[in-house]
């Protein structure tokens, strides 16, 4: 599965997750924002969705929290900023899901879910 399909899978699971909870889901028309969807549960919240199948020997799943881009020989990566999204939704290849407030992950290059430190954000 290429990275676009992985992102689409995470987005689909997130949409299902929120709709099943009775939360309205709004989708941006273009694919150029640093968030993938917006939920409306009384206030609007931007959600960034990530899929991971990058399992570590510890059993946790690695999530890269950088955006990549570039052209020809020049590539770049940026870390997310506080205004980019409100929550990070993670879908792991084993079916586990996490909803993590942005302030917990902003400015990090990556995190590993599946460890005790992130269990409180399982959904």
Legacy VTK file of the C-alpha trace (Angstrom):
# vtk DataFile Version 3.0
C-alpha trace
ASCII
DATASET POLYDATA
POINTS 123 float
0.000 0.000 0.000
1.452 3.395 -0.904
1.396 6.356 1.483
-1.657 7.970 -0.171
-3.671 4.779 0.304
-2.495 4.475 3.915
-3.644 8.035 4.548
-7.001 7.313 2.893
-7.431 4.226 5.068
-6.759 6.225 8.254
-9.180 8.930 7.101
-11.911 6.363 6.394
-11.491 4.722 9.792
-11.565 8.137 11.505
-14.774 9.103 9.673
-16.364 5.806 10.740
-15.162 6.282 14.319
-16.663 9.755 14.717
-19.925 9.072 12.861
-20.501 5.935 14.979
-20.287 8.205 18.043
-22.898 10.567 16.562
-20.354 13.302 15.808
-20.735 15.332 12.619
-17.764 15.044 10.242
-16.806 17.766 7.751
-14.302 17.172 4.948
-12.163 19.805 3.227
-12.623 19.958 -0.549
-8.912 20.166 -1.377
-6.041 18.002 -0.148
-3.735 20.876 0.764
-4.449 21.490 4.451
-2.441 20.136 7.383
-5.581 18.455 8.734
-7.741 15.781 7.142
-11.182 16.417 8.578
-13.130 18.570 11.004
-15.502 17.287 13.651
-18.407 19.257 15.073
-19.410 18.170 18.556
-20.527 21.590 19.718
-17.299 23.220 18.576
-15.214 22.629 15.470
-11.981 20.648 15.864
-9.384 19.932 13.154
-8.200 16.316 12.981
-4.953 15.077 11.402
-5.134 11.355 10.510
-2.177 8.964 10.381
-1.885 5.274 9.559
1.013 3.153 10.744
2.212 -0.359 10.105
5.725 0.494 11.325
5.915 -1.905 14.262
8.957 -1.771 16.510
10.537 -4.734 18.294
9.012 -3.388 21.536
5.541 -3.987 20.063
4.743 -0.297 19.720
3.976 1.487 16.471
6.111 4.347 15.214
4.330 7.435 13.844
6.307 10.019 11.911
5.066 13.511 12.774
6.723 15.424 9.967
5.415 16.622 6.630
7.589 15.947 3.617
7.835 17.751 0.323
10.185 19.038 -2.262
11.150 18.672 -5.871
14.050 17.247 -7.878
17.130 17.210 -5.654
15.687 19.431 -2.925
13.509 17.805 -0.265
12.376 19.105 3.088
10.500 18.021 6.179
8.654 20.146 8.701
7.245 19.442 12.122
3.662 20.330 12.865
2.822 23.601 14.623
0.102 24.233 17.201
-2.266 25.868 14.706
-2.106 22.951 12.225
-4.646 20.687 13.964
-6.430 20.092 17.284
-6.234 16.281 17.510
-4.134 13.527 15.978
-6.092 10.386 15.046
-3.851 7.334 14.616
-4.953 4.046 13.076
-2.529 1.138 13.548
-2.388 -1.893 11.265
-3.508 -4.096 14.187
-6.774 -2.117 14.440
-5.903 0.012 17.474
-6.924 3.665 17.326
-5.695 6.690 19.254
-7.006 10.245 19.541
-4.264 12.473 20.935
-4.567 16.208 21.673
-2.239 18.241 19.463
-0.412 19.828 22.398
0.926 16.372 23.337
2.647 15.846 19.967
3.414 19.296 18.520
7.121 19.843 17.785
7.918 16.103 18.073
9.457 14.318 15.073
7.823 10.999 15.961
6.056 9.066 18.707
5.586 5.379 19.478
2.044 4.360 20.453
1.318 1.068 22.122
3.471 2.002 25.083
1.918 2.826 28.436
2.538 6.547 27.981
-0.049 6.756 25.179
-2.649 4.235 26.440
-4.856 6.959 27.921
-5.544 8.147 24.356
-6.800 4.806 23.000
-10.266 4.987 21.517
LINES 1 124
123 0 1 2 3 4 5 6 7 8 9 10 11 12 13 14 15 16 17 18 19 20 21 22 23 24 25 26 27 28 29 30 31 32 33 34 35 36 37 38 39 40 41 42 43 44 45 46 47 48 49 50 51 52 53 54 55 56 57 58 59 60 61 62 63 64 65 66 67 68 69 70 71 72 73 74 75 76 77 78 79 80 81 82 83 84 85 86 87 88 89 90 91 92 93 94 95 96 97 98 99 100 101 102 103 104 105 106 107 108 109 110 111 112 113 114 115 116 117 118 119 120 121 122
